[in-house]
Amino acid sequence: MINEKYIAKTRPTKKDIQRHTDDLLYNLKRLKDLYPDLRIDWDMLRLACIYHDLGKMNSKFQRRMRGERKDTGIPHGLLSLGFIDVDYLESKGYSEKDIEVLFQAVAYHHERDVYLEMDEIVREIETMEEAFRKFEYSELPSDYFSPEFDQTFFRIGRRLYEKRDGEYFFKCVQLKGLLNRLDYAASAEIPVEEPNDYLKESMFSLMDKWKKKDPKAKWNELQEYMMSNKDENVVIIAQTGMGKTEAGFLWLDNNKGFFTLPLKSAINGIYNRVKNDIVINNIEKRIGLLHSDTLKVYSEQAEEKNKTITENDETDLEFLTYYTKTKQLSMPLTICTLDQIFDFVYCYKGFESKLATLSYSKVIIDEIQMYSPDLVAYLILGLRYITKMGGKFAIMTATLPEVILDLMQKEGIPFKEPACFTNDLVRHSIKKIERSIDDDRSIEEISKSYCNNKILVICNTIQKSKDVYNKLKASLKADKKEQIKLLHSGFIRCDRDQKEEEIIALGKKGSTGCGIWVTTQLVEASLDIDFDILYTELSDLNSLYQRMGRCYRHRKLDKDYNCFIFTGGVKRCSGVGTFIDERIHDFSKEALIDGPIDEKTKIEMIKNTYSTSRLTETTYYKEIIKTLNYIKSIPAYELRKKDVTKMFRNIDQILVIPLSVYEKNKNDICEWIDDLNEHSKSRKELIRVHECLRDLMVPVHRQLAEKSIYKCEKIGRSGELIIVDAKYNCEQGIDFKKTKNKDYRDVESRMF
């Protein structure tokens, strides 16, 4: 029975302080049972759970729970400090620093920007004495109560920092982070962790399937290596087709794991592959998908299962619970983008729950070479923190710049000597062409090579891809003009999703179709496709080898050339000097030679081109160092989560609706905006409406959006919908050539 005098929460279910704390302790036992070797003082964590919400018996908080006032007064975490029995803790052998860690974890388990004097906190705690004397809870270690708690252990504004407090900073991160995880799980009424008791068995079941088709099937050298080193931090370089995904799962074994990839389309591909081929049952308890479009994927998945997602039935609850467990990092295996878990490097207010989770997790970093300099810096700092806290990592990639390994060693990150895995299969032969890819002669050559085959053309920028697309289409015969398609990041979501499905269908193994796809680097590591011929602008070697991986993906070379590389001739290739480093581009151009190239040669060329000694003066290297130093200079707890989200990834990007799309769908959009501003709508309906709007949005640079804004609509309490002055069509995407701001009419030459 609920004690109405001591309410802790009202949603989704009303619970008193005692019941809510019991829920934390239940999840604590679950966490300990699943991960008994976790680096935490379990008794201290239990005490943190017991103490954390005692401040909620404050009369102001209780009035807020009854709807009698708008705010809850002084944060209850600060008020809970008056119940921590220091004498009891000292009798258990805890040091002053240990006790300070507990005070910090309880006080700040909810981060709020408040400006208080200590005497204000003391006076408010004094008002709770009578309520506490009537408070009954068998888990309390004592009936201690002291408004004037010992300020040796806590003062407003004093926090624990790595440089000054060393190991106690990390102890506090672990204690507060796990307390947060337990609290969030209890509040959301979900398990803090779902067990990984299936992955190892699932992988060997997969092998059994393979053996039914081929009795000689067995794990290859790479996969055996990962199984043998599952307790190590590993770096492996392996060519396309070596089974890196399976190797990663074998390394994860039955541990909590995060599998990170650079792009959402690649993540969706891995997620679908796992749930269809490897982890077939109980998906909602076994594998999570975490990126900015998770809701869309989950809702579509629910609809595919013929589940009616309505507000008051079990299917709705199942769908929302699955999403909540994914967001709260409760899934045993999560496929995600880097920004979803590595933003903790900024040590923003509340960062501890992610780092504490990663302290008992294994993290796979796939295709590290795809990351920009700032993301490389985040990754390096993140791995430093993770390994220091007890977590493990595996870097798996087709190519790996040596400079990244050197920087990891400089940061003191422990890992085994990188291992390379290649075979003797020669898949590619390069033809270096000293011309621009949109040169008339180049277009003619590409057009002539199209003969009921699959041709992939990759440009560095959106503008160049449009130019090549238009010229190629004009050069094709009338009956073949419908066989050429364009794909880049400048399409609204619904069109981009459809295009990605089409290119994957054409490029999948066994496809008998034909066509020409003109794209940008969007396809480098995101889509599992296999084309017959590749025509590409030169970006840099890393990018080039990724592009080559979309051609003859699993096939032996059977022609003179299948990869044609346009170096620009007397001109620069598009994008060079803006988002492509000039020096690295030049180094790459020098390294290219005509003829067949095997995988070992590719790895050696990458090693020579991306050595630290060659890159120290490049913009790429300087940006990594600049970002590393910048993050290190920011004191912990300085930033807020929402600010870091903007800073971390797509720093300059924002989702907008092009004006022509807005005008075409104006009635629907206005209706959806009204729905989002209508507070009585169900969560299911709000999700549906939000995803309808997202389908009409395209990412553009923030500054571009601000300078070309046509209209801005307020959505909900803090959201906004930006309509930009841009044309759009589903064939070629967004077009800023006629935007009123002349300074931004050529912006597509800086976008990919």
C-alpha atoms as one frame of an Amber mdcrd trajectory, in Angstrom:
protein
   0.000   0.000   0.000   1.338   3.423  -0.979   2.208   5.853   1.797   0.711
   9.085   0.428   2.889  11.187   2.753   6.104  10.069   1.091   5.494   9.990
  -2.660   8.645   9.569  -4.777   7.105   9.609  -8.248   3.741   9.695  -9.980
   4.598   8.432 -13.483   4.284   5.943 -15.057   3.077   4.513 -11.738   2.672
   6.332  -8.440   5.156   5.001  -5.876   6.298   6.069  -2.451   9.943   6.519
  -1.481  10.169   3.072   0.088   8.751   1.222  -2.941  10.847   3.220  -5.391
  13.984   2.477  -3.374  13.040  -1.200  -3.283  12.922  -1.098  -7.077  16.472
   0.267  -7.139  17.649  -2.464  -4.780  15.960  -5.102  -6.939  17.828  -3.816
  -9.988  21.013  -3.623  -7.927  20.732  -7.350  -7.235  20.073  -7.986 -10.927
  23.150  -5.976 -11.912  25.329  -7.789  -9.377  24.055 -11.202 -10.473  24.806
 -10.431 -14.126  28.135  -8.633 -13.612  29.574  -9.757 -10.249  33.119  -8.689
 -11.195  32.139  -5.098 -11.899  34.592  -2.611 -10.354  32.295  -1.190  -7.696
  31.892  -1.338  -3.928  28.496  -3.058  -3.899  27.796  -2.092  -0.272  28.484
   1.565  -1.025  26.226   1.416  -4.082  23.478  -0.124  -1.958  23.775   2.723
   0.556  23.649   5.274  -2.261  20.367   3.700  -3.416  18.917   3.825   0.110
  19.925   7.438   0.769  19.406   8.991  -2.665  15.706   9.951  -2.446  15.185
  10.550   1.281  15.168  14.280   0.581  11.866  13.795  -1.232  10.025  13.705
   2.093  10.484  17.486   2.043   7.035  19.154   2.220   7.635  21.262  -0.903
   8.420  18.192  -2.954   5.346  16.395  -1.613   3.144  19.369  -2.479   4.555
  19.237  -6.017   3.658  15.531  -6.185   0.090  16.457  -5.219  -0.002  19.167
  -7.884  -0.142  21.991  -5.350   2.983  23.828  -6.576   5.025  24.007  -9.783
   8.554  23.456  -8.511  10.041  20.988  -6.057  12.184  23.465  -4.154  15.805
  22.696  -3.315  16.981  19.599  -5.248  16.129  16.548  -3.167  19.603  15.067
  -3.663  21.093  17.893  -1.605  18.466  17.413   1.099  19.225  13.678   1.256
  22.685  14.474   2.646  21.164  15.101   6.072  20.426  11.375   6.429  23.890
   9.967   5.634  25.310   8.444   8.824  29.050   9.199   8.755  29.718   7.334
  12.019  28.145   4.213  10.536  30.257   4.542   7.396  33.468   5.021   9.373
  32.626   1.953  11.470  32.500   0.011   8.209  36.043   1.117   7.404  35.326
   3.808   4.836  37.854   6.645   4.549  36.999  10.351   4.389  37.508  10.290
   0.615  35.221   7.260   0.226  32.518   9.036   2.208  32.981  12.178   0.111
  32.369  10.071  -2.998  29.049   8.874  -1.514  28.014  12.435  -0.626  28.818
  13.594  -4.177  26.897  10.739  -5.802  23.774  11.315  -3.699  23.866  15.117
  -3.888  24.233  15.256  -7.662  22.331  12.180  -8.807  20.103  14.721 -10.545
  22.109  17.580 -12.021  20.422  20.955 -11.708  21.748  24.465 -12.106  21.060
  25.941  -8.670  22.753  28.718  -6.754  22.397  28.084  -3.037  24.168  28.819
   0.201  24.872  25.950   2.583  22.676  27.492   5.274  19.674  27.386   2.897
  20.139  23.631   2.530  20.556  23.204   6.297  17.359  25.151   7.035  15.360
  23.103   4.543  16.656  19.812   5.974  15.576  20.993   9.446  11.962  21.152
   8.234  11.989  17.415   7.490  12.724  16.194  11.016   9.118  15.467  11.949
   8.429  13.720   8.635  11.524  11.564   9.080  10.586  10.498  12.605   7.387
   9.006  11.162   9.180   7.502   8.162   9.550   3.726   8.341  11.898   1.792
   6.102  13.645  -1.397   7.152  16.588  -0.927   4.770  17.870   2.207   6.544
  21.192   1.392   8.267  20.288   3.734  11.159  17.851   6.466  12.192  20.509
   9.147  11.754  19.320  12.669  10.954  21.438  15.834  11.039  20.565  19.047
   9.199  24.075  20.371   9.820  25.856  17.458   8.180  29.652  17.406   8.219
  30.779  19.787   5.479  34.104  17.973   5.309  32.326  15.703   2.858  30.299
  18.181   0.837  30.276  21.859  -0.005  28.364  23.608  -2.774  30.580  24.023
  -5.827  33.183  21.481  -4.753  33.344  18.508  -7.137  35.810  15.690  -7.679
  38.194  16.144 -10.624  40.549  13.711 -12.326  43.698  15.828 -12.065  43.235
  16.692  -8.386  41.436  13.656  -6.996  42.792  10.862  -9.198  41.203   7.467
  -8.487  38.415   9.039  -6.411  37.194  10.899  -9.484  36.744   7.535 -11.199
  35.190   6.008  -8.069  32.662   8.828  -8.059  31.966   8.384 -11.778  31.315
   4.692 -11.179  29.142   5.142  -8.083  27.088   8.042  -9.410  26.840   6.512
 -12.879  25.512   3.192 -11.601  23.186   4.947  -9.155  21.800   6.885 -12.116
  21.354   3.705 -14.140  19.494   2.007 -11.278  17.379   5.102 -10.657  16.457
   5.544 -14.336  15.551   1.863 -14.647  13.408   1.918 -11.512  11.642   5.103
 -12.620  10.971   3.756 -16.123   9.992   0.358 -14.698  12.464  -1.531 -16.885
  15.293  -3.927 -15.973  18.620  -2.130 -15.541  20.193  -4.844 -17.707  18.942
  -7.608 -19.957  21.305 -10.613 -19.859  23.607 -11.578 -22.705  23.146 -15.313
 -22.372  22.661 -16.030 -26.050  25.332 -14.526 -28.345  27.959 -17.265 -28.093
  25.357 -19.969 -28.657  23.821 -17.978 -31.524  27.180 -17.676 -33.280  27.804
 -21.406 -33.104  24.249 -22.052 -34.293  25.116 -19.861 -37.280  28.160 -22.040
 -37.957  25.952 -25.136 -37.800  23.761 -23.602 -40.530  26.826 -22.958 -42.671
  28.018 -26.535 -42.185  24.716 -27.866 -43.491  25.463 -26.037 -46.746  29.201
 -26.740 -46.661  30.488 -29.480 -44.327  33.987 -27.956 -44.528  32.847 -24.600
 -43.138  34.819 -23.332 -40.140  35.859 -20.094 -38.481  38.626 -18.389 -40.442
  41.951 -17.121 -39.115  40.553 -13.700 -38.197  37.587 -15.160 -36.338  39.789
 -17.646 -34.463  42.089 -14.775 -33.487  39.196 -12.772 -32.051  37.964 -15.743
 -30.018  41.466 -16.359 -28.666  41.845 -12.713 -27.642  38.372 -11.990 -26.275
  39.833 -10.657 -23.008  42.191  -8.234 -24.780  41.940  -4.822 -26.406  42.561
  -5.626 -30.053  43.178  -3.797 -33.314  42.623  -5.786 -36.477  43.015  -4.769
 -40.107  41.100  -7.054 -42.442  40.021  -6.777 -46.046  36.414  -6.751 -47.170
  34.805 -10.175 -47.096  36.864 -11.581 -44.214  33.871 -11.805 -41.871  34.702
  -8.888 -39.559  31.150  -8.674 -38.236  31.118 -12.323 -37.175  34.624 -11.897
 -35.741  33.408  -8.971 -33.664  30.524 -10.954 -32.207  32.822 -13.874 -31.392
  35.069 -11.420 -29.508  32.059 -10.008 -27.622  31.108 -13.504 -26.480  28.390
 -13.386 -23.785  29.331  -9.903 -22.562  27.561  -6.570 -22.728  28.555  -4.998
 -26.020  28.307  -1.920 -28.218  28.958  -2.211 -31.955  29.652   1.247 -33.423
  29.609   2.229 -37.085  29.958   5.619 -38.803  26.645   5.795 -40.675  23.021
   4.970 -39.912  22.497   2.974 -43.084  25.375   0.655 -42.138  23.976   0.299
 -38.630  20.535  -0.579 -39.963  22.142  -3.183 -42.213  24.019  -4.861 -39.351
  20.949  -4.697 -37.092  18.732  -6.358 -39.702  21.351  -8.967 -40.432  21.750
  -9.853 -36.758  18.032 -10.104 -36.014  17.321 -12.076 -39.178  20.314 -14.435
 -39.258  21.987 -14.590 -35.843  19.732 -13.532 -32.952  16.368 -14.612 -34.283
  14.194 -14.784 -31.142  13.378 -12.331 -28.321  14.852  -9.403 -30.241  13.324
  -6.860 -27.835  15.440  -8.312 -25.018  18.618  -9.020 -26.938  19.639  -6.392
 -29.468  19.124  -2.645 -29.640  19.518  -0.090 -32.416  20.633   3.367 -31.340
  20.834   6.380 -33.638  18.719   9.428 -34.439  16.149   7.374 -36.396  15.676
   4.550 -33.885  12.012   5.396 -33.322  11.262   5.152 -37.028  12.964   1.763
 -37.345  11.285   0.353 -34.234   7.832   1.607 -35.180   8.118   0.198 -38.705
   9.334  -3.074 -37.243   6.313  -3.219 -34.952   3.970  -2.578 -37.865   5.633
  -5.318 -39.891   4.768  -7.734 -37.105   1.137  -6.660 -37.467   1.182  -5.041
 -34.071  -1.320  -2.264 -33.597   0.499   0.424 -31.664  -2.202   2.067 -29.605
  -1.844   3.788 -26.291  -3.555   1.330 -23.985  -2.606  -2.146 -25.136   0.279
  -4.499 -24.550   1.792  -4.035 -27.997   2.165  -0.312 -27.413   3.805  -0.989
 -24.069   6.169  -3.519 -25.658   7.225  -1.077 -28.384   7.808   1.813 -25.978
   9.569  -0.423 -23.450  11.923  -1.656 -26.171  12.737   1.934 -27.105  13.224
   2.966 -23.470  15.518   0.020 -22.748  17.574   0.913 -25.800  17.884   4.587
 -24.830  18.774   3.653 -21.243  21.541   1.294 -22.484  19.871  -1.744 -20.905
  20.222  -3.983 -23.957  22.991  -6.603 -23.904  24.003  -5.749 -27.480  23.536
  -2.311 -29.025  24.371  -1.368 -32.624  24.919   2.398 -32.640  26.642   5.505
 -33.930  29.686   6.813 -32.083  27.931   9.964 -30.884  25.314   7.959 -28.974
  27.848   6.660 -26.438  31.129   8.596 -26.788  29.805  12.068 -26.000  30.757
  11.419 -22.350  34.302  12.612 -23.204  33.069  16.160 -22.571  32.250  15.157
 -18.975  29.001  17.130 -19.180  26.621  17.182 -16.236  25.248  13.656 -15.980
  27.890  11.962 -18.161  28.675   9.349 -15.524  25.950   6.834 -16.420  27.403
   6.221 -19.887  30.994   5.858 -18.746  29.979   3.613 -15.837  28.077   1.406
 -18.297  31.064   1.203 -20.630  33.273   0.197 -17.690  31.797  -3.311 -17.849
  31.167  -3.385 -21.598  33.071  -4.354 -24.708  33.048  -1.795 -27.532  33.613
  -2.576 -31.200  34.762   0.316 -33.400  34.141  -0.557 -37.048  35.565   1.437
 -39.983  37.541   3.915 -37.879  39.097   5.458 -40.994  35.718   6.982 -41.888
  35.771   9.406 -38.969  36.624  13.088 -39.276  39.503  14.523 -37.177  37.210
  15.707 -34.374  35.537  12.302 -34.091  38.940  10.593 -34.068  39.878  12.796
 -31.103  36.639  11.909 -29.285  37.274   8.235 -29.952  40.840   8.340 -28.613
  39.827  10.125 -25.409  36.836   7.831 -25.022  38.968   4.696 -25.270  41.358
   6.158 -22.700  38.499   6.592 -20.210  36.882   3.237 -21.016  40.060   1.200
 -20.553  40.916   3.102 -17.374  37.506   2.148 -15.968  37.775  -1.531 -16.949
  36.050  -1.712 -20.336  37.452  -3.388 -23.449  37.566  -2.388 -27.109  38.176
  -3.896 -30.534  39.008  -1.758 -33.558  38.091  -3.505 -36.811  38.820  -1.821
 -40.103  39.860  -2.395 -43.699  42.427   0.404 -43.513  43.949   2.084 -40.474
  46.034   5.279 -40.473  49.180   4.685 -38.421  48.843   8.161 -36.928  45.746
   7.023 -34.986  47.667   4.172 -33.357  50.478   6.552 -32.393  48.034   8.954
 -30.761  46.366   6.086 -28.874  49.742   5.002 -27.499  50.531   8.586 -26.553
  47.336   8.665 -24.465  48.384   5.488 -22.663  45.654   3.280 -24.128  46.597
  -0.409 -23.787  46.095  -2.692 -26.803  47.701  -5.652 -28.507  49.962  -5.192
 -31.509  47.680  -4.680 -34.541  47.033  -7.857 -36.521  46.482  -7.906 -40.296
  44.331 -10.446 -42.112  44.354 -10.668 -45.900  44.248 -13.347 -48.561  45.821
 -13.673 -51.988  42.649 -12.757 -53.864  43.274  -9.816 -56.211  39.983  -8.000
 -56.699  40.972  -4.626 -58.108  43.000  -3.077 -60.887  43.482   0.687 -60.915
  43.558   3.028 -63.893  44.763   6.491 -62.884  43.244   9.202 -65.087  44.646
  12.747 -65.016  41.336  14.428 -65.781  38.251  15.749 -64.058  35.460  13.216
 -63.647  32.959  15.549 -65.359  35.242  16.261 -68.322  33.448  15.555 -71.638
  35.906  12.788 -72.456  35.399  11.241 -69.012  31.627  11.288 -69.396  31.913
   9.662 -72.815  34.090   6.849 -71.426  31.706   6.155 -68.556  28.704   6.196
 -70.873  30.322   3.813 -73.376  31.234   1.347 -70.619  27.567   0.915 -69.684
  26.288  -2.268 -71.306  23.752  -4.116 -69.139  26.176  -3.988 -66.217  26.411
  -2.222 -62.859  28.380   1.003 -62.781  29.115   3.003 -59.637  30.271   6.614
 -59.919  31.452   8.323 -56.731  32.084  12.068 -56.484  33.434  14.069 -53.553
  30.647  16.670 -53.377  26.924  16.959 -54.020  27.472  19.547 -56.733  29.954
  17.390 -58.624  27.643  14.372 -58.358  24.796  16.432 -59.846  27.006  17.691
 -62.679  28.153  14.168 -63.542  24.616  12.799 -63.238  23.156  15.391 -65.612
  25.928  14.967 -68.191  25.781  11.184 -68.040  22.009  11.115 -68.336  22.172
  13.413 -71.357  24.722  11.104 -72.999  22.624   7.955 -72.592  20.175   6.692
 -75.178  16.515   7.406 -74.496  15.726   3.831 -73.463  18.496   3.876 -70.833
  17.925   7.260 -69.217  15.703   5.696 -66.548  18.555   3.388 -65.528  20.728
   6.125 -64.025  20.100   7.242 -60.428  21.574   9.817 -58.029  22.252   9.458
 -54.292  23.781  11.930 -51.843  23.021  13.396 -48.414  20.842  16.188 -49.819
  17.652  14.134 -50.082  14.773  14.224 -47.625  14.630  11.099 -45.486  11.810
   9.269 -47.245  13.499   9.687 -50.641  16.942   8.781 -49.327  15.616   5.633
 -47.652  13.987   4.559 -50.904  17.143   5.240 -52.913  19.277   3.291 -50.467
  16.909   0.329 -50.761  17.178   0.517 -54.556  20.977   0.665 -54.705  21.279
  -2.178 -52.180  18.859  -4.297 -54.235  20.891  -3.690 -57.402  24.252  -4.191
 -55.713  23.468  -7.245 -53.614  25.104 -10.575 -54.336  23.224 -12.517 -56.992
  21.376  -9.518 -58.431  20.933  -9.736 -62.219  19.877  -6.114 -62.652  21.819
  -3.324 -64.308  22.138   0.418 -63.875  24.332   3.426 -63.159  24.431   5.021
 -59.721  26.093   8.401 -59.224  26.808   8.973 -55.535  29.024  10.681 -52.986
  31.144   9.203 -50.181  27.831   8.300 -48.549  28.264   4.767 -49.909  31.882
   4.258 -48.804  31.274   2.174 -45.701  27.535   2.310 -45.292  26.122   0.045
 -47.970  26.845  -3.616 -48.668  26.910  -3.400 -52.465  28.920  -4.986 -55.267
  29.219  -3.236 -58.648  31.079  -4.224 -61.826  32.948  -0.991 -62.505  33.912
   1.947 -60.289  34.550   5.473 -61.540  35.573   7.840 -58.781  37.159  11.144
 -57.997  40.250  10.880 -55.840  39.677  11.963 -52.254  42.444  10.252 -50.263
  43.742   6.685 -50.091  41.599   5.731 -47.110  38.465   6.891 -48.840  39.558
   5.427 -52.173  40.018   1.920 -50.806  36.610   2.109 -49.156  35.095   3.087
 -52.494  36.928   0.262 -54.232  35.342  -2.071 -51.691  31.965  -1.394 -53.364
  33.299  -2.982 -56.590  34.221  -6.674 -56.984  33.460  -7.065 -53.298  33.905
 -10.841 -53.227  35.085 -11.521 -56.787  38.426 -12.281 -58.394  39.677  -9.738
 -60.925  38.833 -10.857 -64.477  39.460  -7.700 -66.534  42.287  -5.250 -67.177
  40.800  -2.466 -65.037  37.715  -2.191 -62.848  38.555   0.947 -60.816  39.036
   4.213 -62.697  40.426   7.032 -60.541  40.084  10.628 -61.749  42.746  12.828
 -60.148  41.509  16.136 -61.573  44.371  16.781 -63.948  45.395  20.434 -63.765
  42.384  21.118 -61.523  41.752  20.046 -57.953  39.181  17.338 -57.379  36.003
  18.674 -55.793  36.045  19.028 -52.015  39.834  19.294 -51.757  40.748  22.161
 -49.469  37.307  22.270 -47.856  36.655  18.923 -46.157  39.441  16.946 -47.883
  42.954  17.659 -46.618  45.096  19.046 -49.478  48.363  17.439 -48.398  46.855
  14.013 -47.809  45.169  14.298 -51.215  48.542  15.069 -52.805  50.268  12.217
 -50.937  47.528   9.880 -52.147  47.845  11.066 -55.734  51.599  10.416 -55.645
  51.106   6.909 -54.262  48.684   5.734 -56.963  49.999   3.456 -59.687  48.227
   1.722 -62.555  47.530  -1.980 -62.522  46.331  -4.786 -60.256  46.660  -4.197
 -56.520  46.410  -6.781 -53.748  45.261  -6.214 -50.168  48.742  -6.320 -48.632
  49.880  -3.550 -50.969  46.870  -1.421 -49.989  47.726  -1.794 -46.292  51.381
  -0.915 -46.933  50.410   2.172 -48.951  48.116   3.339 -46.142  50.903   2.818
 -43.605  53.342   4.896 -45.648  50.877   7.650 -46.532  49.383   8.083 -43.058
  52.534   7.867 -40.947  52.772  10.426 -38.160  55.986  11.859 -39.622  54.219
  12.673 -42.908  51.026  14.028 -41.379  52.274  16.339 -38.608  51.909  19.402
 -40.832  48.545  18.436 -42.310  45.260  20.048 -41.357  43.928  16.568 -40.515
  46.560  15.965 -37.824  46.398  19.495 -36.458  42.612  19.238 -36.091  42.922
  16.008 -34.092  45.478  17.558 -31.737  43.459  20.769 -31.452  40.304  18.836
 -30.512  42.169  16.635 -28.009  43.607  19.689 -26.280  40.292  21.546 -26.353
  38.342  18.747 -24.672  41.058  18.264 -22.067  40.882  21.972 -21.243  37.161
  21.839 -20.363  36.577  21.183 -16.646  34.238  18.313 -15.791  30.581  19.249
 -15.112  31.004  22.515 -17.056  28.706  21.722 -19.984  25.123  20.571 -20.359
  24.110  17.462 -22.281  22.102  19.325 -24.911  25.062  21.593 -25.696  27.380
  18.610 -26.091  24.915  16.878 -28.418  25.236  19.817 -30.808  29.018  19.947
 -30.442  29.733  16.256 -30.779  28.556  15.238 -34.203  27.351  17.081 -37.284
  28.428  20.186 -35.424  27.268  22.380 -38.279  24.229  20.370 -39.326  20.564
  20.866 -38.690  17.434  19.222 -40.093  15.315  21.460 -42.333  12.453  21.246
 -44.818  13.100  22.765 -48.278  10.564  25.427 -49.229   9.240  23.522 -52.247
   8.645  20.434 -50.062   6.878  22.621 -47.490   4.606  24.172 -50.114   3.749
  20.788 -51.614   2.870  19.295 -48.217   1.701  22.455 -46.438  -1.690  21.193
 -45.277  -0.264  17.998 -43.801   2.648  19.836 -42.177   0.372  22.407 -40.536
  -1.859  19.619 -39.235   1.157  17.745 -37.850   2.443  20.876 -36.123  -0.971
  21.348 -34.489  -0.878  17.723 -33.345   2.577  18.166 -31.787   1.364  21.247
 -29.949  -1.730  19.403 -28.709  -0.900  18.096 -25.232  -3.759  15.594 -25.167
  -2.309  13.464 -27.973  -1.052  10.006 -27.059   2.656   9.275 -27.107   2.096
   6.818 -29.936   0.395   9.485 -32.021   3.096  12.071 -31.264   5.764   9.597
 -32.374   3.899   8.929 -35.614   3.492  12.626 -36.381   7.096  13.420 -35.524
   8.324  10.696 -37.873   6.064  12.007 -40.661   7.779  15.381 -40.347  11.228
  13.774 -40.203  10.531  12.054 -43.512  10.385  15.493 -45.158  13.622  16.796
 -43.633  17.151  16.985 -44.974  20.388  17.779 -43.079  22.206  21.003 -44.015
  24.892  23.138 -42.407  23.546  25.158 -39.489  24.939  28.421 -40.850  23.371
  27.698 -44.231  20.006  27.084 -42.577  20.262  30.317 -40.610  21.252  32.357
 -43.682  18.599  30.873 -45.976  15.729  30.550 -43.528  12.273  31.177 -44.966
  10.124  30.361 -41.988  10.445  28.899 -38.508   7.571  27.143 -36.731   7.557
  26.428 -33.005   6.896  22.806 -32.062   6.000  21.752 -28.540   7.759  23.399
 -25.629  11.229  23.834 -27.097  11.312  22.452 -30.631  11.270  24.274 -33.931
  10.692  23.447 -37.573  12.911  25.327 -40.016  11.894  25.841 -43.636  14.760
  27.005 -45.873  14.678  28.930 -49.134  15.643  26.026 -51.385  14.210  24.066
 -54.282  13.848  20.304 -54.124  12.943  17.383 -56.327  13.126  13.655 -55.700
  15.448  13.109 -58.666  18.292  15.458 -57.669  17.569  16.510 -54.103  17.969
  19.909 -52.495  19.014  22.891 -54.623  20.269  26.230 -53.287  21.192  27.763
 -56.649  18.268  30.179 -56.559  18.262  30.970 -52.852  17.999  34.713 -52.188
  21.282  34.795 -50.260  23.819  34.847 -53.127  26.707  33.857 -50.834  25.214
  30.373 -50.455  24.235  29.513 -54.012  27.363  27.380 -54.471  27.096  25.618
 -51.101  26.603  22.194 -52.685  30.258  22.256 -53.760  31.075  22.011 -50.036
  28.568  19.266 -49.173  28.644  15.513 -49.614
